[in-house]
Structures are given as structure tokens and as C-alpha cells.
């Protein structure tokens, strides 16, 4: 991004609006499709048949707006202050080439998945849960709006992945933006309340390593197990996949109108 200096004066608001629009567009599109326009047609496919209350949506959006502010503050500090001089941010794709550019996005997803699993498990400890993670778990039956519904302290932890990435590997602003877009889409899918993968996916050779909406919905409903974000390898390696996950996945996919 060659014109970072030109927008640095309004850097916070630039990042704030970018994050806000990403959240609103992705979450609103999912909510409109599954909770408004085709609600009656697809309701039998909902993971938890009941729908959240309007007050749940209001709470989720409210906390999400606070999270957007926290994310923007962290982003501004990282990229628009002198701290940027200590990061590995680069602005010319030619410096590392397109192969690295796209490969770095894949690497960021892998690093984020590891970061998320272990910070998520830590936030479920008795010392941290009440102060950090309980807000997010007020959504026991989450909607797409719950994707960013964090306590401010948890929002700082979630934003920490961008800080880690900026210091441990060369990152281009556009690659970070694409990584965050993928993260937002999969985050909304995880809180969608509907399962989009096909029947028997959770037991397939590839699917058993991929996180699903059923998997994360169980985490919100029962509070324990299923801590991953994009993938399930940490859950499977550490024995934290819920024993009833595959059964629940197939039960949801077996429903007929």
C-alpha cells in the first residue's frame, strides 16, 4: 500500500471502516439469506431448530461494534505508528513475488489456526473464562452476528494474531486483508447456525480435518470441546473433539422438510 503515509492522519478511521464494512457485509449477507429471506424454507436445516431472540442479535452486534474499535486500535498502532518499523511489513509484491504472496496467505491461516486453538483453550480456563470469554458464550445458539461478539479483552487476544504475523513473517497489506476476509467468512460460517458441508463430510478422509458449523455450534451449546477455527487437527491430536460430533453432524444433515 504505497499511500500509507497519505492516509496515516486518518489511519484509525480508515481501518475502523474497513473492518466494520467487512463484518457488516459478510454477516448481513448470511443473516439475510438464512434468517430472513429463506428462513421458512430452510428452518428445518438449522443446527439448533430454535432461533435466537432479537435481544441476542442486539447484544451480538453491540459487542461486535466494540470489537471493531479494538481491532482498529490494534491495527492503527501496528501499521501507522513507529512500531511498524520493527515489523516485516513490505509494500511491493515484487519484493518476494506472487508465489510467496499467495503462499503467505496459506501460511497465515495455518499459524492463525494454531494461535486460535491454544488461546481459545486458555480462555476456557477457570482463571480467564469469567473475565474474558464468557461474553462470547452468551450466544449459546449463535447467529452470524456473533462472529465478533467478544469482550474487549478477548478482542485484544483475537487481534493479537495480526501482531504475531507482522513480526514473524514478511506480510503485504493486501495479503493480510485477504487473510482477514477469509477469516471473516469462515468465522461467520462457524456461527451461521446451519451446516453447509454435505452428508458424511465429517467422517470423510479430508472432512475429518476441517472445522464445520456443527462443530463450532456444539462448542457454543455445550461450552467444552471443539476449540479449532479452520481445521480440526489440533482438536483431534489433543483429544478435544466432542465424542458426539459426527453423530450430531449426520443428524443435522439427515433432516428432511
N, C-alpha and C positions, 0 to 999 in steps of 0.2 A: 504494500500500500504506500505508494510514493508520496502521497499528500498527507501523511500523518501529522506533520508539523502544522499544516494549514488548518486542520480541524482540532488541534490539540486544545485550543481555548474552550471549545465546546465538547471536549472528548467524553466527559461523563454522560452528557445527554445523548451524544451520538451512540454510545454503547448501550445506554438505557433503552433507547427507542429500538435499536436493532434487536436486543433480547426480547423486549416487550412484543414487538411485531412477530417475531418467530414463535413465541409462546401463544399469542392470540390466534394467529393464522392456523397453526397446526392443531391446537386444542379445540378451537372453534369449529374447524372443518370436521374433526372426528365427532365432536358433540352434536353438531347439526345433523350429521348423517345417521348416527346410531341412537341419539336421544330425542330427536325432533322429527325429521322427515320420514325415516323408516322405523320409528320406534315400535309401532304396532305390528309391522310386518316381520321385524326381526327380534321381537322381545323374547321369544321362546329360546333364542340362541344366547341370551345373556348368561354369563357365568353364574352370578347370583341373580335369580329371577327378579327379585325386588329391585326397585330403582332408588337411588339416594333421594333425600329430601331437598327441597330448594335451599334450605339453610345450609346444607352440606356444600352445595355449589358455591354459595356466597362465601363460606369460610375458606374453601379451597382457593377461590380467586383472590380473596383478600390476602391470604398468606403468600400466594404466588406473586402478587404485586410487590410485597416486601422483599421476596427473594430476588426479583428482577433488580431492585435497587441495590441489594447486597452484591449480586453478580456484577452489576455495572461499576460499583465502587472498587471491587477487586480488579476488574478489567482495566479501569482507568489507572489505578495505581501501578499495575503491571506494565502497561503499554504507553502511558502518557506522562510518566514521571521518570526521574533519573534511574529508577530501578530497572528500566528497560535496557540500560547499558550493560547490565550484568546477565541478561537473558541471551538465548540463542536465536532470537527473532531475526529473520532475514526478509528482505523485501523484493528481491529479484529471483524469480523461479529459475532463471538460467544459472544461478549460482550453484544449485545442486541438481538441476534437471527435472524433467517431468516424471521420470521413473521414481525418483526419491519423493517428489511432491505427492504423488498418489500413494506410494508405499508408506509415507509418513502418516497418512490418514488411517491406514490399516493398523499401523503400529500404535497410534494414539488410542484406537478402540481397544486394543489388547491391553495396553497399560491402564486405561480407564477401568476396564472390567476388573482387573486385579485390585486397583485402588478402591473401587466401589465395594467389592466384596468384603474386604478387610475393614474398611471404615464403617461399613454398614453393620457388620457383626459387632464391631466395637461399640457402636451406638445402641446396640441391644443389651449391652451390659447393664447391670443394676446401677452402676455409678453414673452412667450417662443417659440412659433411656428417658428418665423423667424430665431431665433438663434440656435434652437436645432432640430426641426422636419422637417423643410422644405426640407432638403436634401432627406429624405426618400420618401417624397411625390412628388419628381420629377418623380418618377415612377408612372405615372397615369394609366399605363397599365402594371403592374408588370410582371416580369418573375421570374423563380426560383432563379436567381442570386440576386434578390432584397432582399432576406431574411436577409442579414447582411448589406445592403446598408444604413448605418447610418452616421450622423455627429459624429465626435469624442465625443462630449458632450453627445449625445444620447447613444452612445456605452457605456459610463460610467454608464448611468442610467440603461441600459439593463443588464450590468454586475452586477449591484447592487443586483440583486436577489440572486446571489450566496453568496454574503456577508451576506445578511439578513438570508439566510438559515443556513449558517455556525455558526451564532451566536444564532439563536433562537431554534435550534433543533439539536440533535445528528445526524451527517451525515457521511457516509462512502465514501471514494473517488470513489468507484465503483458505489454506488447508485447515487452520483452526476453525474458521467459520463453517466449512463443510463438515468437519468432525462434530461441531456443536449442533448443526442441523440434523445430522444422523442421530445424534444423542437425543435431540428433542423428539424426533419422530418415534424412535423406539421407546422413549420414556412415555409418550402419550399412548402408544400401543400397549405397554405394560399396564397402564392404568385404565385402559379402554373399557374393561368390563365385558368384552366379547373376545372370543378366540377366532383368529383369522387363519391360523395354520390348519391344514387338512387332517382328516381322521388318521389315527395311528402315527402321527408325526412324532409324538413324544417318545415313542418306542423305536423309531427308525434309526438307522446307523448314523445319520447326520443329526437328525432332530433331537436325539437324546442329549446332545451337547449345546443345543440352542435354547435360550430362555423363551418362555411363552407368556401370554397374558394370563392363562390359567395359573401358571406357576407363581407369578407375582401377585395375582389376586388372592391366592391361598395365603401368601405371606401377610397381606393386609387383613384377611379374615381371621387367621389363627395366630399371628404375631411371631411365630417361630419357624425356622427353616426357610429355604428358598431365598438366599441372600444375593444372588447374582443379578447382573444387569443385562448384558447381551448374551452371555453364554452360561452354561451350567457346569463347566469343568471344575471350577473351584468347589461348587456345591457337591459334586459327585466325588471329587478327591477327598474332601473333608467330611463327607457323610452327612451333609446338611440338607439334602433334597428330602422333602417330606415323603414318607412311605406311601401316602395315598395320592401322590401327584398324578401318576399315569392313569389310575382308576378314575380320578376326577376329570382329567383331560378327555378320556374316552366317553365318560358320562355326558359331558357337555356336547361333544361332537355327535353323539348318538341321538340327540333330541330331534324330534320332528314336529312340525306345526300342528 
